[in-house]
Amino acid sequence: MHKVLRFAGLAALLFVIAGCATTQPTAEKQAAVFFPPPPNLPRVQFLKSYDGAKDIEAKKSAFETFVTGEKESRRILDKPYGIAIYQGKIYVCDTNHTVMVFDLQKRTFEPLRGAKGQGKLIQPLNISIDSQGNKYVTDPIRQQVVIFDKNDFYVKALGGPGDWKPVDAVYYDGLVYVADIKNGEIRVFNRDTGQMVRTFGQVKDKPEDSLYLPTNMAFDSKGYLYVVDDGRFQVVKFDRDGHLIDTLGSLGTNLGHFGRPRGIAIDRNDNIYVVDASFYNVQMFNSKGQLLMFFGEGGTNPGKLILPAGISVDYDSLKYFNKYVAPDFQPQYLVAVVSQFGDRLVNIFAYGKEKGVKYPTYEELLKQSEEVIKKREKERPPEKKGGEKEQQ
């Protein structure tokens, strides 16, 4: 049942070796950063990063500052984690504060307007947004999922104080699925009534199929739920009734494995993006669980990540980043990744292709990789018995 992705099959892919390339300058005179590096065809371009008001709000002139007496804002994120994008707004869960909103159209950086009174947040960890613009914010200290509407106003809260710790929530067809990291299960609530209708994730007669530390979740286009389990070092696939369908990845240091899996997002083609806080990168899998590529690496330079956590895919806000796109690159959608530390906390990437270039299909690349796998397996020397175990 469990699908373990082998490194041999992954390392042979022609475009998985991540890195960055310096090409033509962008609108901000900064060299474009691509993943993977040449001579591979570019798939992902780093566009811009944010850490606070100075990165989005219009800079006041010296005269304005003199007249108003106001100093340039130093409002910044403290310790961000979850992220979501909706209609030109980037919502970031600042775990030591509240949900902060980068409004790309108005060029403002402000707290979520409904996060006060009944909607006040203590430790917002993750946020997801449904197709109607409703936001679902998990607060493990408040022990609730706090719901805000499309205008960012408070609606209601699900759950309450008790023996659980909600860390992520996603909506599907009238139900809200909540990851309870304390009990290793998924709790399902009726969004309208607020009542819990069922739980799943713990299998008494088959403990190896049970969840251990579920942290993040996402639905694909077919309604399958993907749960990142930090305790199992895997992504676990369920149907909506809680039946385990498959798993992706395993513990390890090679490509396709996980060290500390965190955020997860799924694009319109059901490609799966998983953040790993140990590898400081994002691994991209197809719907069959085959590794397609990865991007990002540890560091402080553009395109690099420090303890990455949340991730979000967005198709509607590209227009706000066109000026950062390299002239010969054609972006298709955005991928936003949060670093928990450093000066580049919210990192915006674009997935796309170089203009006028025919790209091989993923199927063609995977076929080529299989041929390399077979060759390497024939050339591989036999393993010695009693060798050292992989460090964990």
C-alpha positions in Angstrom: 0.0 0.0 0.0 2.7 2.4 0.9 4.6 3.9 -1.9 8.3 4.6 -1.2 10.0 6.7 -3.8 13.5 5.5 -4.5 16.3 8.0 -4.9 17.7 6.1 -7.9 14.5 6.7 -9.9 14.5 10.4 -8.9 18.1 11.4 -9.3 18.0 10.4 -13.0 15.5 13.1 -13.9 17.0 15.6 -16.1 15.9 18.7 -14.3 15.8 18.0 -10.6 19.2 19.4 -9.7 18.3 22.7 -8.2 20.4 25.9 -8.3 20.2 29.4 -9.6 21.3 31.0 -12.8 22.2 34.7 -13.4 20.7 36.0 -16.6 19.2 39.3 -17.7 18.3 41.9 -15.0 14.7 42.3 -13.9 12.8 45.6 -13.3 14.6 46.0 -10.0 18.1 45.6 -11.7 18.4 42.3 -9.9 19.7 39.3 -11.8 17.0 36.7 -12.5 17.2 33.5 -10.4 16.0 30.3 -12.0 15.5 26.7 -11.0 17.0 24.4 -12.2 20.2 25.9 -13.4 21.6 25.9 -16.9 22.0 23.9 -19.1 18.6 22.7 -18.0 15.5 24.6 -19.2 14.1 27.0 -16.6 10.9 25.9 -14.8 10.8 28.3 -11.8 11.8 31.9 -11.4 12.2 33.7 -8.1 10.4 37.0 -8.4 10.3 38.9 -5.1 10.4 38.6 -1.3 8.5 40.5 1.5 9.1 40.8 5.2 7.1 43.9 6.1 5.7 47.3 5.2 8.8 48.6 3.6 8.6 46.0 0.8 5.1 47.0 -0.3 4.1 50.4 0.9 5.0 53.5 -1.2 8.1 55.1 0.1 7.6 58.6 1.4 9.7 61.4 0.0 12.0 63.4 2.3 9.6 66.3 2.0 6.5 64.2 3.0 8.4 62.9 6.0 9.4 66.4 7.0 5.9 67.8 6.6 4.0 65.0 8.4 6.7 64.2 10.9 6.1 60.5 10.2 9.0 58.1 10.0 9.2 55.3 7.5 7.3 52.3 8.8 9.3 49.5 10.3 6.4 47.1 10.7 7.7 43.6 9.8 6.6 40.0 10.2 7.9 38.3 13.4 7.7 34.6 12.9 5.5 33.7 9.9 4.3 30.2 9.1 1.1 29.6 7.0 0.3 31.5 3.8 -2.5 31.8 1.3 -3.1 34.2 -1.7 -6.5 35.4 -2.8 -7.4 38.1 -5.3 -4.3 40.2 -5.0 -3.8 39.7 -1.2 -1.2 37.7 0.5 -2.3 36.4 3.9 0.5 35.4 6.3 0.0 33.8 9.7 2.4 35.6 12.0 2.4 33.1 14.9 3.6 35.7 17.4 0.9 38.3 16.4 -2.0 37.7 14.0 -2.7 37.2 10.3 -1.0 40.0 8.4 -2.2 41.0 4.9 0.0 42.3 2.0 -2.5 44.0 -0.3 -0.8 44.1 -3.7 -3.3 46.4 -5.2 -3.5 49.0 -2.4 0.1 48.5 -1.5 -0.6 48.1 2.2 0.5 45.8 5.0 -2.1 45.5 7.7 -3.5 43.0 10.2 -6.6 41.0 9.1 -9.5 43.4 9.8 -11.7 40.8 11.4 -9.1 39.4 13.8 -10.4 41.3 16.8 -13.2 40.8 19.3 -14.6 37.3 18.7 -12.2 36.9 15.9 -9.1 37.7 17.9 -6.2 35.3 17.2 -3.7 34.2 19.7 -1.3 32.0 17.7 -2.5 31.7 14.1 -0.6 28.8 12.5 -2.1 28.0 9.1 -4.6 29.6 6.8 -6.5 28.2 3.8 -9.0 30.0 1.5 -12.0 28.4 -0.3 -13.3 29.4 -3.8 -15.7 31.9 -2.2 -12.9 33.7 -0.4 -13.7 32.4 3.1 -10.6 32.0 5.3 -10.0 29.2 7.7 -7.3 30.0 10.3 -6.1 27.4 12.8 -5.1 28.6 16.2 -3.7 25.8 18.4 -3.7 28.1 21.5 -7.3 29.2 21.1 -8.0 25.5 20.1 -10.3 26.6 17.3 -10.6 27.1 13.6 -11.6 30.7 13.1 -13.5 31.5 9.9 -13.5 34.9 8.2 -15.5 35.8 5.1 -14.5 37.1 1.7 -14.2 40.6 3.1 -12.0 39.4 6.0 -14.7 39.8 8.7 -15.2 37.3 11.4 -17.9 34.6 10.8 -17.6 31.9 13.4 -15.2 29.5 15.1 -15.2 25.7 15.0 -14.3 23.5 18.0 -13.2 24.8 21.4 -11.1 24.1 24.4 -10.5 20.4 24.9 -8.1 17.6 24.4 -6.9 18.5 20.9 -4.5 20.8 19.0 -5.8 22.0 15.6 -2.9 23.0 13.3 -4.4 23.2 9.8 -7.9 23.3 8.2 -9.2 22.9 4.7 -12.7 23.2 3.3 -14.4 20.8 0.8 -18.1 20.5 -0.1 -19.7 21.9 3.1 -17.2 20.3 5.5 -14.0 21.6 7.2 -11.2 19.0 7.7 -9.0 19.9 10.6 -5.6 18.3 11.4 -5.3 17.5 15.1 -1.6 17.0 15.8 -2.1 16.1 19.4 -4.3 13.0 18.7 -2.9 12.2 15.3 -6.3 12.4 13.6 -8.4 14.5 11.2 -11.6 16.0 12.6 -14.4 16.8 10.2 -16.8 19.6 11.0 -20.0 20.7 9.3 -19.2 24.2 8.3 -22.8 25.5 8.7 -23.8 23.9 12.0 -20.3 23.8 13.5 -20.9 20.2 14.6 -18.1 17.6 14.4 -19.4 14.8 12.1 -16.5 12.3 12.2 -12.8 11.6 12.8 -10.3 9.5 11.0 -6.6 8.8 10.9 -6.3 6.3 13.8 -6.5 2.6 12.8 -6.6 0.4 15.9 -6.2 -2.9 14.2 -3.6 -1.6 11.8 -1.5 1.0 13.6 1.0 1.3 10.8 -1.7 3.0 8.8 -2.4 5.5 11.5 -1.4 9.2 11.4 1.2 10.3 13.9 1.8 14.0 13.7 -0.4 15.5 10.9 0.6 19.1 10.3 -0.6 20.4 6.9 -3.3 19.4 4.3 -4.5 20.1 0.8 -7.3 18.7 -1.5 -6.7 17.8 -5.1 -9.2 18.4 -8.0 -10.7 14.9 -7.5 -11.4 15.5 -3.8 -8.6 13.4 -2.3 -7.1 14.8 0.9 -3.3 14.9 1.2 -2.0 15.1 4.8 1.6 15.9 5.7 2.6 13.6 8.6 5.7 14.9 10.3 5.9 11.8 12.5 5.8 9.4 9.5 7.9 11.6 7.2 5.3 11.1 4.5 2.4 12.6 2.8 -0.7 10.4 3.3 -3.5 10.3 0.8 -7.1 9.8 1.9 -10.5 9.8 0.3 -13.1 12.1 1.9 -14.4 9.3 4.1 -11.0 8.8 5.7 -9.9 5.7 3.8 -6.1 5.5 3.3 -5.4 5.4 -0.4 -1.6 5.8 -0.7 1.5 7.4 0.7 4.2 9.5 -0.8 7.8 9.7 0.3 9.7 8.3 3.3 12.3 9.3 5.8 15.7 10.0 4.2 18.1 12.6 2.9 17.8 11.8 -0.8 15.5 13.4 -3.4 11.9 12.3 -3.0 12.4 11.7 0.7 11.6 14.0 3.6 13.4 15.3 6.7 10.9 17.7 8.2 7.9 18.0 5.8 5.8 21.0 6.4 3.5 22.9 4.1 1.7 21.4 1.1 -0.1 22.8 -1.9 -1.6 21.3 -5.1 -1.9 23.0 -8.5 -4.7 22.7 -11.1 -2.9 19.8 -12.7 -2.8 18.0 -9.4 1.0 18.4 -9.0 1.9 18.3 -5.4 4.3 20.8 -3.7 5.8 19.8 -0.3 8.0 22.1 1.8 10.8 20.5 3.7 12.3 22.4 6.6 15.4 20.2 6.7 16.3 20.5 3.1 15.2 24.2 2.9 13.4 23.5 -0.4 10.2 22.6 -2.1 9.8 19.2 -3.8 7.3 18.9 -6.6 5.6 15.6 -7.4 3.1 14.6 -10.0 -0.3 13.0 -9.0 1.4 9.5 -9.2 3.9 10.5 -6.6 6.9 10.8 -8.9 9.3 13.6 -8.2 9.3 16.2 -11.0 11.8 18.8 -9.6 12.7 20.8 -6.6 13.6 24.4 -6.0 15.0 26.6 -3.3 18.0 25.9 -1.0 19.3 27.1 2.3 20.7 30.6 2.4 19.9 34.3 2.5 20.3 35.2 -1.2 17.3 35.7 -3.5 15.5 32.4 -4.1 16.9 30.7 -1.0 15.0 29.7 2.1 15.5 29.5 5.9 13.4 27.0 7.7 10.6 27.1 5.2 7.0 26.3 6.3 3.9 27.4 4.5 3.2 27.3 0.8 0.5 28.5 -1.5 -0.2 28.2 -5.3 -2.1 31.1 -7.0 -3.3 31.8 -10.6 -4.9 35.2 -10.2 -2.2 37.5 -9.0 0.5 37.2 -11.6 -0.2 40.7 -13.0 1.2 42.2 -9.8 4.6 40.6 -10.5 5.0 41.0 -14.3 7.7 43.6 -13.8 9.9 41.1 -12.1 9.6 38.4 -14.8 12.6 37.9 -17.0 11.9 38.9 -20.6 12.2 35.4 -22.1 10.3 33.6 -19.3 6.6 33.0 -19.6 5.0 32.4 -16.1 1.9 30.3 -15.6 1.2 30.7 -11.9 2.7 31.8 -8.6 4.1 29.7 -5.8 4.6 31.5 -2.5 6.8 30.0 0.2 7.3 31.2 3.8 10.7 31.2 5.5 10.4 31.4 9.3 13.6 33.4 9.7 15.8 35.8 7.8 15.1 38.9 5.7 13.2 37.2 2.9 10.3 35.8 4.8 7.6 35.6 2.1 9.1 34.4 -1.2 7.3 34.6 -4.5 8.2 32.2 -7.3 6.7 31.8 -10.7 6.3 28.5 -12.4 6.5 28.6 -16.2 8.6 28.1 -19.4 11.1 29.9 -21.6 9.3 31.5 -24.5 9.6 29.9 -27.9 11.2 26.7 -26.5 9.7 23.2 -26.8 9.9 21.5 -23.5 10.0 17.7 -23.1 6.9 16.3 -21.4 7.2 14.9 -17.9 6.3 11.5 -19.3 9.3 11.7 -21.7 11.6 12.7 -18.9 10.4 10.0 -16.6 10.8 7.4 -19.4 14.4 8.6 -19.9 15.0 8.3 -16.1 13.8 4.7 -16.1 16.4 3.8 -18.7 19.1 5.4 -16.5 17.8 3.6 -13.5 18.1 0.2 -15.1 21.6 1.0 -16.2 22.7 2.2 -12.8 21.1 -0.9 -11.1 23.1 -3.2 -13.3 26.3 -1.2 -12.6 25.7 -0.9 -8.8 28.0 -3.1 -6.7 26.3 -5.5 -4.3 25.5 -4.1 -0.8 27.6 -5.2 2.1 25.9 -6.8 5.0 26.1 -5.3 8.5 26.6 -1.7 7.1 25.8 1.4 9.0 22.2 2.4 9.2 21.1 5.7 7.7 21.2 8.6 10.2 17.9 9.9 11.3 
